Amino acid sequence: MSEVIRIFVEKRDGFNVVAKQTLWDIRHNLGLRSVEDLRYIVRYDIEGLTKDEYDKAKGIVLSEPNADVIYEETLPVEDGWRVFAMEYLPGQYDQRGDSAEQCVQLLTQGERCKVLTARVICLKGNITDEEQKKVEEYLINPVESRLASLDKPQTLDMETPVPENVKRVEGFIGWNDEEMAEYYGSMGFAMTLDDLKFCRDYFRDTENRDPSVTELRVIDTYWSDHCRHTTFLTRLSEVEIEKAALGSVIEDALKEYYATRDEVYGKDTTRIVSLMDMALMGMKSLKKKGMIPDLDESEEINACSIEVPVTIDGKTEKWLVQFKNETHNHPTEIEPFGGAATCLGGAIRDPLSGRAYVYQAMRVTGSGDPTIPFKDTMHGKLPSRKITTGAANGYSSYGNQIGLATGQVVELYDKGYVAKRMEIGAVIGASPKENVIRETPMPDDVIVLLGGRTGRDGCGGATGSSKAHTESSIETCGAEVATRT
């Protein structure tokens, strides 16, 4: 087992922008004027490198000699400074560490080393224990991060327990409603208790067996709002419009929807009224009137496609232009960087899976006032400033890494977005139509699963962002920010 090497990297004065911004944030938004100065240091723990390999990497990959000061093994801190470190939760994706591993491997042309990173904060001033704890709680989002030990580990190997065989839920089909409610409360499902009772009745009457935990988790995923759009497909039996400045406009729009619905389906239709039906009614009306002949229709409905003629070098070809949008409102609210990053990633994924080159994006967000002091933050919520800045960084990080230009960014600020953040990403892609092959899966087809490492999401990625959430969600839903690979 190779030795763990520790290195601290700190920006020189003049380059330490993050340290100065963090100090300003703590003094002005958190209101702690007792903090006089702040140091922001990135800590790397590295395992799997020889001394020569490390010496090459520290000045090329881990630091920039013209902008950084490096300290090896021990961080020098003067008396009177308070020190704490922040690190990602085990299993949470560490982008800095992953990038360092890849770059070091390119440099050494050898085996991939292991890198764990942390951010070390040093505070100077007449600071009490309570004030330090307040800074820690302000800077550390418990959904993704935690306080890190200041001691160097002996190894970076993480013990991963071998999972047990998938268990069946013994007695499930025979449980009464009280027993079902008790089991439901222990599992953290996104589906409702009535949904779970429906599963019980199905496995009892049709399968004649108890389900496995995996089967219930898969059902929970595919029945989640994230996958099935439960909210938008809910039957609306009665629609009431409040009297307001725009009330009459909404009433006129609703009347037009009902009239168009009669034209498209007929007055005697049994189709339910839903938000999804309202969203699609304009398209269905145009389609029935033959006004969108370029619409490309298929069983695949992940991205909307239209057929357009494209002239290349004097030759006209049939191309598909694909449109897709994704919302990650709640994930961005509890984990701003990852939520906004995977919002864009989710929009990119669908045209990309249709063999389209994604070339343009748009971002529309709704936020509370980011200038409101931390002390006025709604209980159980992250500060609007933290959400706004973290989400902007996450969205741009994903877009920059994949090389996608975002031509329009609109950030709306309104008190209506304090309780629930809005995060929308939309993209446009295109590909020659002949490149898009659509076939129906058949029995005995071989399935190959490809993708990158995603972190702690697992089956909870979709269900976590679909649950009804409370003020404790920020502490318990860290493993459930839906990730795109």
C-alpha positions as CSV (number, residue, x, y, z in Angstrom):
1,M,0.0,0.0,0.0
2,S,1.5,3.4,-1.1
3,E,1.7,6.3,1.3
4,V,-0.9,9.1,1.2
5,I,0.6,12.4,0.2
6,R,-1.0,15.6,1.4
7,I,-0.6,19.0,-0.3
8,F,-2.3,22.4,0.4
9,V,-2.7,24.9,-2.5
10,E,-3.5,28.5,-1.7
11,K,-3.9,31.4,-4.2
12,R,-1.3,34.2,-3.9
13,D,-2.4,37.6,-2.8
14,G,-4.0,39.2,-5.9
15,F,-5.3,35.9,-7.2
16,N,-7.2,34.9,-4.0
17,V,-10.6,36.0,-5.4
18,V,-12.6,33.2,-3.8
19,A,-11.1,34.0,-0.3
20,K,-12.0,37.7,-0.6
21,Q,-15.5,36.9,-1.9
22,T,-16.1,34.5,0.9
23,L,-14.8,37.0,3.5
24,W,-17.2,39.7,2.1
25,D,-20.0,37.2,2.1
26,I,-19.5,36.2,5.7
27,R,-19.1,39.8,6.9
28,H,-22.0,41.3,5.0
29,N,-24.6,38.6,4.4
30,L,-23.9,36.5,7.5
31,G,-23.3,39.7,9.5
32,L,-20.2,38.5,11.3
33,R,-18.0,41.7,11.4
34,S,-15.7,39.9,13.9
35,V,-14.2,38.0,11.0
36,E,-11.2,40.2,10.0
37,D,-9.5,38.0,7.5
38,L,-10.0,34.6,5.7
39,R,-7.8,32.1,3.9
40,Y,-9.2,29.7,1.4
41,I,-7.0,26.6,0.7
42,V,-7.6,23.5,-1.4
43,R,-6.4,20.3,0.2
44,Y,-5.4,17.3,-1.9
45,D,-4.8,13.8,-0.4
46,I,-3.1,11.6,-3.1
47,E,-2.4,7.9,-3.1
48,G,-0.7,5.8,-5.7
49,L,2.1,8.1,-7.0
50,T,5.8,7.7,-6.7
51,K,7.9,10.6,-5.4
52,D,9.0,11.5,-9.0
53,E,5.4,11.4,-10.3
54,Y,4.2,13.6,-7.5
55,D,6.9,16.1,-8.0
56,K,5.9,16.4,-11.7
57,A,2.2,16.7,-10.9
58,K,2.3,19.2,-8.1
59,G,3.5,22.1,-10.3
60,I,1.5,21.1,-13.4
61,V,-1.8,19.6,-12.4
62,L,-2.3,20.5,-8.7
63,S,-1.1,24.1,-8.8
64,E,-0.1,27.0,-11.0
65,P,3.3,28.2,-9.8
66,N,2.7,31.8,-10.9
67,A,-0.6,32.0,-9.0
68,D,-0.4,29.5,-6.2
69,V,1.6,28.8,-3.0
70,I,1.9,25.1,-2.1
71,Y,2.4,23.6,1.4
72,E,3.4,20.0,1.7
73,E,1.9,17.8,4.5
74,T,1.4,20.6,7.0
75,L,-0.5,23.9,6.6
76,P,1.2,26.8,8.4
77,V,-1.3,28.8,10.4
78,E,-0.4,31.6,12.8
79,D,-1.7,31.8,16.3
80,G,-5.2,33.3,16.7
81,W,-6.6,31.8,13.5
82,R,-9.5,29.3,13.6
83,V,-9.3,26.4,11.1
84,F,-11.9,23.9,9.7
85,A,-12.2,21.9,6.5
86,M,-15.1,20.9,4.3
87,E,-15.3,17.8,2.1
88,Y,-17.9,16.0,0.0
89,L,-20.0,13.3,1.6
90,P,-18.7,9.7,0.9
91,G,-19.9,8.7,-2.6
92,Q,-20.8,12.3,-3.6
93,Y,-19.0,13.2,-6.9
94,D,-15.9,15.2,-6.3
95,Q,-15.3,16.9,-9.6
96,R,-12.0,18.5,-8.6
97,G,-10.6,15.2,-7.4
98,D,-11.8,13.3,-10.5
99,S,-10.3,15.9,-12.8
100,A,-7.0,15.7,-10.9
101,E,-6.9,11.9,-11.2
102,Q,-7.5,12.1,-14.9
103,C,-4.9,14.8,-15.5
104,V,-2.3,13.1,-13.4
105,Q,-2.8,9.8,-15.3
106,L,-2.3,11.7,-18.6
107,L,0.9,13.1,-17.2
108,T,2.3,9.8,-15.9
109,Q,0.8,7.5,-18.6
110,G,0.4,4.9,-15.8
111,E,-2.2,3.6,-13.4
112,R,-4.8,6.0,-12.1
113,C,-4.0,7.4,-8.7
114,K,-6.6,8.2,-6.0
115,V,-7.3,11.9,-5.1
116,L,-9.6,13.2,-2.4
117,T,-10.0,16.9,-2.0
118,A,-11.2,19.3,0.8
119,R,-11.5,23.0,1.2
120,V,-9.8,24.4,4.3
121,I,-11.0,27.7,5.7
122,C,-8.9,29.8,8.1
123,L,-10.6,32.6,10.0
124,K,-8.9,35.5,11.8
125,G,-10.5,37.7,14.4
126,N,-12.1,37.7,17.8
127,I,-14.4,34.8,16.9
128,T,-16.4,32.8,19.3
129,D,-17.2,29.1,19.0
130,E,-20.8,29.9,18.2
131,E,-19.7,32.3,15.4
132,Q,-17.4,29.7,13.9
133,K,-20.3,27.1,14.0
134,K,-22.5,29.7,12.2
135,V,-19.8,30.1,9.5
136,E,-19.5,26.3,9.1
137,E,-23.3,25.9,8.8
138,Y,-23.4,28.8,6.2
139,L,-20.7,27.4,4.0
140,I,-21.5,23.6,4.3
141,N,-24.6,22.4,2.5
142,P,-25.4,19.1,4.4
143,V,-26.9,17.7,1.3
144,E,-23.5,17.3,-0.3
145,S,-20.8,18.1,2.2
146,R,-19.7,17.7,5.8
147,L,-16.9,18.9,8.2
148,A,-13.7,17.1,7.3
149,S,-11.1,15.8,9.7
150,L,-7.9,17.8,9.8
151,D,-5.9,14.5,10.3
152,K,-4.4,12.8,7.3
153,P,-5.8,9.3,6.6
154,Q,-3.6,6.3,6.3
155,T,-5.4,5.2,3.2
156,L,-7.9,6.5,0.7
157,D,-9.5,3.1,0.1
158,M,-13.2,3.2,1.1
159,E,-14.7,0.1,2.6
160,T,-17.6,-0.9,0.4
161,P,-19.8,-3.6,2.0
162,V,-20.9,-6.4,-0.3
163,P,-24.7,-6.0,-0.8
164,E,-26.9,-8.8,0.3
165,N,-29.1,-10.8,-2.1
166,V,-32.3,-8.9,-3.0
167,K,-34.9,-9.8,-0.5
168,R,-38.6,-10.4,-1.0
169,V,-41.1,-8.5,1.1
170,E,-42.3,-11.5,3.0
171,G,-46.1,-11.4,3.7
172,F,-46.6,-8.3,1.6
173,I,-49.7,-9.6,-0.3
174,G,-51.4,-10.5,3.0
175,W,-50.9,-7.3,4.9
176,N,-53.8,-5.2,6.0
177,D,-54.0,-1.4,5.6
178,E,-52.4,-0.8,9.0
179,E,-49.4,-3.0,8.2
180,M,-49.1,-1.4,4.8
181,A,-49.0,2.1,6.3
182,E,-46.3,1.0,8.7
183,Y,-44.1,-0.4,5.9
184,Y,-44.8,2.6,3.7
185,G,-43.6,4.9,6.4
186,S,-40.3,3.0,6.7
187,M,-39.4,3.0,3.0
188,G,-39.4,6.7,2.0
189,F,-41.4,6.0,-1.2
190,A,-42.3,8.8,-3.6
191,M,-45.5,7.0,-4.5
192,T,-48.6,7.4,-2.3
193,L,-49.8,4.8,0.2
194,D,-52.8,4.1,-2.2
195,D,-50.2,3.3,-4.9
196,L,-48.5,0.8,-2.6
197,K,-51.9,-0.8,-1.8
198,F,-52.5,-1.1,-5.5
199,C,-49.2,-2.9,-5.8
200,R,-50.3,-5.3,-3.0
201,D,-53.5,-6.1,-4.8
202,Y,-51.8,-6.6,-8.1
203,F,-49.1,-9.0,-6.7
204,R,-51.8,-10.8,-4.7
205,D,-54.4,-11.2,-7.5
206,T,-52.2,-11.4,-10.6
207,E,-48.7,-12.6,-9.7
208,N,-49.7,-14.7,-6.7
209,R,-46.4,-13.9,-4.9
210,D,-44.7,-11.3,-2.7
211,P,-42.6,-8.7,-4.6
212,S,-39.0,-8.1,-4.1
213,V,-37.7,-4.8,-2.7
214,T,-36.1,-4.1,-6.1
215,E,-39.5,-4.5,-7.9
216,L,-41.1,-2.0,-5.5
217,R,-38.3,0.5,-6.0
218,V,-38.4,0.2,-9.8
219,I,-42.2,0.8,-9.7
220,D,-41.6,3.7,-7.3
221,T,-39.2,5.2,-9.8
222,Y,-41.4,4.8,-12.9
223,W,-44.5,6.0,-11.1
224,S,-42.6,9.1,-9.8
225,D,-43.5,12.6,-11.0
226,H,-40.0,12.8,-12.5
227,C,-40.8,9.9,-14.9
228,R,-44.6,9.7,-15.2
229,H,-45.3,13.4,-14.8
230,T,-48.0,12.5,-12.3
231,T,-48.8,16.2,-11.4
232,F,-49.3,17.2,-15.0
233,L,-51.4,14.1,-15.7
234,T,-53.6,14.5,-12.7
235,R,-57.3,14.7,-13.6
236,L,-58.7,18.2,-13.0
237,S,-62.3,17.8,-12.1
238,E,-62.8,21.5,-11.3
239,V,-60.8,24.6,-12.1
240,E,-61.2,27.8,-10.2
241,I,-59.5,31.0,-11.1
242,E,-58.8,33.6,-8.4
243,K,-59.8,37.1,-9.0
244,A,-56.6,39.0,-9.8
245,A,-55.1,41.4,-12.3
246,L,-54.6,38.7,-14.8
247,G,-57.6,36.7,-13.9
248,S,-59.6,37.6,-16.9
249,V,-56.7,36.7,-19.2
250,I,-56.4,33.2,-17.6
251,E,-60.2,32.8,-17.9
252,D,-60.1,33.5,-21.6
253,A,-57.2,31.1,-22.1
254,L,-59.2,28.4,-20.2
255,K,-62.3,29.0,-22.4
256,E,-60.1,28.7,-25.5
257,Y,-58.7,25.4,-24.3
258,Y,-62.1,23.9,-23.7
259,A,-63.3,25.1,-27.2
260,T,-60.2,23.7,-28.9
261,R,-60.5,20.5,-26.9
262,D,-64.0,20.0,-28.4
263,E,-62.7,20.6,-31.9
264,V,-59.8,18.1,-31.4
265,Y,-61.6,15.3,-29.5
266,G,-65.3,16.0,-30.1
267,K,-67.8,17.2,-27.5
268,D,-68.5,13.7,-26.2
269,T,-64.9,12.8,-25.4
270,T,-64.1,10.9,-22.2
271,R,-60.5,12.2,-22.1
272,I,-59.6,13.7,-18.8
273,V,-58.7,17.4,-18.4
274,S,-55.1,17.8,-17.1
275,L,-52.3,20.3,-17.2
276,M,-50.5,18.0,-19.7
277,D,-53.5,18.1,-22.0
278,M,-53.6,21.9,-21.8
279,A,-49.9,22.1,-22.7
280,L,-50.4,19.8,-25.8
281,M,-53.7,21.2,-27.0
282,G,-52.2,23.9,-29.2
283,M,-50.0,21.3,-31.0
284,K,-52.9,18.8,-31.4
285,S,-55.1,21.5,-32.9
286,L,-52.4,22.6,-35.4
287,K,-51.8,18.9,-36.2
288,K,-55.5,18.2,-36.9
289,K,-55.6,21.3,-39.2
290,G,-52.6,20.0,-41.1
291,M,-50.5,23.0,-40.2
292,I,-47.4,21.1,-38.9
293,P,-46.5,18.7,-41.7
294,D,-42.9,18.8,-40.7
295,L,-43.5,17.2,-37.3
296,D,-41.6,14.0,-36.9
297,E,-43.6,11.4,-35.0
298,S,-42.4,8.2,-33.4
299,E,-42.8,6.0,-30.3
300,E,-39.9,7.9,-28.8
301,I,-41.2,11.0,-27.2
302,N,-38.2,12.2,-25.2
303,A,-37.5,15.1,-27.5
304,C,-39.7,16.9,-30.0
305,S,-38.4,16.6,-33.5
306,I,-39.3,18.4,-36.7
307,E,-38.0,17.6,-40.2
308,V,-36.2,20.4,-42.1
309,P,-34.4,20.6,-45.4
310,V,-30.7,21.5,-45.0
311,T,-28.5,22.4,-47.9
312,I,-24.8,21.4,-47.5
313,D,-22.4,22.0,-50.3
314,G,-25.2,22.4,-52.8
315,K,-26.9,19.2,-51.7
316,T,-30.3,19.3,-49.8
317,E,-30.6,16.7,-47.1
318,K,-33.4,15.8,-44.6
319,W,-32.4,16.7,-41.1
320,L,-34.2,16.4,-37.7
321,V,-34.1,19.4,-35.4
322,Q,-34.8,18.4,-31.9
323,F,-36.1,20.4,-28.9
324,K,-36.0,19.5,-25.3
325,N,-36.4,21.2,-21.9
326,E,-35.9,19.9,-18.4
327,T,-36.9,21.3,-15.0
328,H,-35.0,20.6,-11.8
329,N,-36.7,22.9,-9.4
330,H,-36.4,21.0,-6.2
331,P,-33.0,19.3,-6.8
332,T,-31.5,22.8,-7.5
333,E,-33.1,24.1,-4.3
334,I,-31.5,21.6,-2.0
335,E,-28.2,21.1,-3.9
336,P,-27.8,24.1,-6.2
337,F,-24.6,23.2,-8.1
338,G,-25.6,19.6,-8.9
339,G,-29.3,20.3,-9.4
340,A,-28.7,23.0,-12.0
341,A,-25.9,21.1,-13.7
342,T,-28.1,18.0,-14.2
343,C,-31.0,20.1,-15.3
344,L,-29.0,21.1,-18.3
345,G,-27.6,17.5,-18.5
346,G,-31.1,16.1,-18.6
347,A,-32.1,18.3,-21.5
348,I,-28.9,17.4,-23.4
349,R,-29.4,13.7,-22.8
350,D,-32.5,13.2,-25.0
351,P,-31.5,14.8,-28.3
352,L,-28.0,13.3,-27.7
353,S,-29.6,9.8,-27.4
354,G,-31.4,10.5,-30.7
355,R,-28.0,10.9,-32.3
356,A,-28.4,14.7,-32.5
357,Y,-25.6,17.2,-32.0
358,V,-26.8,19.6,-29.3
359,Y,-25.6,23.1,-30.3
360,Q,-27.7,25.7,-28.4
361,A,-29.2,26.1,-25.0
362,M,-31.4,28.5,-23.0
363,R,-31.8,28.9,-19.2
364,V,-34.8,30.4,-17.4
365,T,-34.8,30.5,-13.6
366,G,-36.9,31.9,-10.8
367,S,-35.3,33.0,-7.5
368,G,-36.0,34.8,-4.3
369,D,-34.1,38.1,-3.7
370,P,-30.4,37.1,-3.4
371,T,-29.5,40.3,-1.5
372,I,-31.7,39.4,1.5
373,P,-29.5,38.9,4.6
374,F,-28.9,35.4,5.9
375,K,-30.8,36.0,9.1
376,D,-34.0,36.6,7.0
377,T,-33.8,33.3,5.2
378,M,-36.9,31.1,5.3
379,H,-36.5,28.4,7.9
380,G,-35.5,25.1,6.4
381,K,-34.2,26.7,3.2
382,L,-30.8,27.6,1.8
383,P,-30.2,31.3,1.4
384,S,-31.4,32.6,-2.0
385,R,-28.0,34.0,-2.7
386,K,-26.4,30.6,-2.1
387,I,-28.9,28.9,-4.4
388,T,-28.6,31.6,-7.1
389,T,-24.8,31.6,-7.3
390,G,-24.4,27.9,-6.8
391,A,-26.9,27.1,-9.5
392,A,-25.3,29.5,-12.0
393,N,-21.9,27.8,-11.3
394,G,-23.4,24.3,-11.8
395,Y,-25.2,25.1,-15.0
396,S,-22.2,26.8,-16.6
397,S,-19.9,24.0,-15.4
398,Y,-21.9,21.3,-17.2
399,G,-22.3,23.5,-20.3
400,N,-18.6,24.4,-20.5
401,Q,-17.5,20.8,-20.1
402,I,-19.6,19.6,-22.9
403,G,-19.0,22.6,-25.1
404,L,-22.5,23.9,-25.2
405,A,-23.3,27.6,-25.8
406,T,-26.2,29.1,-23.9
407,G,-27.5,32.0,-26.0
408,Q,-30.1,33.3,-23.5
409,V,-30.2,33.3,-19.7
410,V,-33.1,34.9,-17.9
411,E,-33.2,35.0,-14.1
412,L,-36.5,36.1,-12.6
413,Y,-36.5,37.5,-9.0
414,D,-39.8,37.4,-7.1
415,K,-40.9,36.5,-3.6
416,G,-43.0,33.7,-5.1
417,Y,-39.9,31.7,-5.8
418,V,-38.6,31.8,-2.2
419,A,-40.5,28.7,-1.2
420,K,-39.8,26.9,-4.4
421,R,-37.0,27.6,-6.8
422,M,-37.6,27.4,-10.6
423,E,-34.8,25.9,-12.8
424,I,-35.4,25.3,-16.5
425,G,-32.9,24.3,-19.1
426,A,-33.8,24.0,-22.8
427,V,-31.7,22.8,-25.7
428,I,-31.8,22.5,-29.5
429,G,-30.0,19.7,-31.4
430,A,-29.9,18.5,-35.0
431,S,-28.8,15.4,-37.0
432,P,-29.3,14.0,-40.5
433,K,-32.5,12.0,-40.5
434,E,-30.8,9.0,-42.0
435,N,-28.6,8.7,-38.9
436,V,-31.6,8.3,-36.6
437,I,-32.4,4.6,-36.4
438,R,-35.6,3.7,-34.6
439,E,-36.3,0.1,-33.8
440,T,-38.5,-1.7,-31.3
441,P,-36.8,-3.8,-28.6
442,M,-37.4,-7.5,-29.0
443,P,-37.2,-10.5,-26.6
444,D,-33.6,-11.8,-26.3
445,D,-32.1,-8.6,-27.4
446,V,-28.7,-7.9,-25.7
447,I,-28.7,-4.8,-23.6
448,V,-25.5,-2.9,-23.0
449,L,-25.5,-0.3,-20.2
450,L,-23.1,2.6,-20.7
451,G,-22.5,5.6,-18.6
452,G,-20.2,7.5,-16.2
453,R,-20.0,7.3,-12.4
454,T,-22.9,9.2,-10.9
455,G,-22.4,9.2,-7.1
456,R,-25.0,8.2,-4.5
457,D,-28.2,8.6,-6.6
458,G,-29.1,5.0,-7.5
459,C,-32.8,4.3,-7.8
460,G,-33.6,7.4,-5.7
461,G,-32.5,9.9,-8.3
462,A,-35.9,10.3,-9.9
463,T,-38.0,9.6,-6.9
464,G,-36.1,12.0,-4.6
465,S,-36.9,14.9,-6.9
466,S,-40.5,13.9,-7.0
467,K,-41.4,13.5,-3.3
468,A,-43.4,15.9,-1.2
469,H,-40.7,17.7,0.8
470,T,-40.4,19.2,4.2
471,E,-37.9,21.5,5.9
472,S,-35.8,18.4,6.8
473,S,-35.3,17.5,3.1
474,I,-32.1,19.5,2.9
475,E,-30.6,17.1,5.4
476,T,-32.1,13.8,4.2
477,C,-32.3,14.0,0.4
478,G,-28.7,14.3,-0.5
479,A,-28.6,11.0,-2.3
480,E,-31.5,11.9,-4.4
481,V,-30.6,14.6,-6.8
482,A,-31.3,13.0,-10.1
483,T,-28.1,12.7,-12.1
484,R,-27.5,12.4,-15.8
485,T,-24.7,10.4,-17.3
